[in-house]
Amino acid sequence: MEHLFKERVNYNELIGKEQEVYNFAKTASVLVEYGFSCNLITADRHGADMIAYHIETGETISIQLKGSRAVINKKYKGRNIWVSYTDRKTNEICLYDHDLAMGIFENGKSALTESWKLTGQYSGSSLHNQFNDIITRLPLN
């Protein structure tokens, strides 16, 4: 079995659900340190990919998993969803309230772009800077 541990997986070579499972494992490994029990949702048509349940308070967080950048999507609006992604430069899991971020986004120049008007979704490094004040940053183990 030692051959299974000789080489780390290359995230960019993973496809579809493989990346989602990878992102779940990374996020859950950090959240457990803060008292959360996490479960992957396999039937995720309402936006959340995972649920994080705090073992002390009983509070839950519905989380949409992303790879390495912030996103906004109209289909998540009003669903009490948080977004999680990995900041590979700082080696941190970043979490933010989607609706709060969307409010910030809609008051900025990017909300005037054709892609936002046509598709209702937007992602990119500019969002990372726009949301900096509302992002919770948790160091990866």
N, C-alpha and C positions, 0 to 999 in steps of 0.2 A: 503494500500500500504506500510505501514511501514515495513512489513515483508520482503520486497525486499531489505532493507538496513541494515539488521541485521548482515549479514555475507559477507565478501569480497570473491571474486572469487579466487580459487586456480589456478594459471596459468598452473601448471603441469597437472591439470585435464581437461584442455581444449584440444580439438582435431582439427587438420587441420585448416580450415578457421577461427575457433573461436580464435585460437592463433594469426592468421594474423590480425584479426579485433582488438584484444587487443593491439598488437604491433603498429598498425596504430594509435589507439586512444592515446596511450602513447606518441608516436613520434609527432603526430600532436599537442597535448596539450603543448609540449615544443616549437615546431617551431612557433606556433602562437605568442608566446612571443617575437619572433625576426622578426615579420612582414610577416610570411608566411601563405597563405591560402592553405590548403591541401585537396586533394581528393584521395580516394581509387580507384584503378583501378581494375575492376572486370574481365576484359579480359586481363590477364597479361602474355601472353605467351612469350613476348619479354624481360622479366626480371624485369621490374619495377612493384612494388606493389602499389606505390603511387607517386603522383606528388605534389611537394611543389612549389607554385608560390609566389614569393616575391612581396608584394603589392606596394612597392615603386619603385623598379627597373624593374619589369616585368621578371626578371630572373626565370628560372625554374630548379628544381633539380628532376631527376628521382631517386626514392629510392627503393631498395630491402630491405624488412623488415626481420629481423632475431630476434630470441629470446634473447639469452644471450651470444653470442660469435661471433667473427669475422669469416668471410668465404671468400674463393676465389673460383671462378668457371669460367672455360674457356668459358662457354656459355655467360657470361656477358661481355667478352672482346670486346672493341670497341663500346659499347652501351651507353657510357656516363652515367653510373649508379653509384650511391653512395649506400653504405650499411649502414643500421642503426641497432643497437642492444642495449640492455640495460645492462649496467654494474651494476649488482645487489649489488656488494660490495660497490661501491661508489654512487649508486643511480643516475646514469647519463645516458643520451642517448648518444651513441657514433656514430659518422658519419665519413665515410671516402670514398674517391674516389677509386672505385674498381680497375680501370686500374693502378693508381699510386701504390696501394697496391700490385697488381699482379706483377708489375715490381720489387718491393722490394722482394717479395716472390720468384720469379724465380731466383734471385741471391743468395738464401740461400740454406741450406742443405735440408729443407723440400721438395723442388722441385724435389729431387731425390727419393722420396718415391714411392712405388708401387701404392698406392692409387691415387696419383697425376697423375702418368703416365697412369694408367688404366681408371680412371673415370674423370680426369680433374677437380676435386673438392677437397677442403681441408678446414677443420675447426678445431679449437682447441684453447686452451688458449695460445699456443706459438705464434699464430698470433697476439694476443692482444699486446704482448710485441714487436714483430717485427714492428708493425704499430704505435707504441705509438707516434712517431713524426708527423704523418699525421692525427691522430684521432682528430676530433673536439668533445669536451666533453661539454655537456649542462646539467645542473642540472635538475632533475625531480622536478616538482612542489610539 
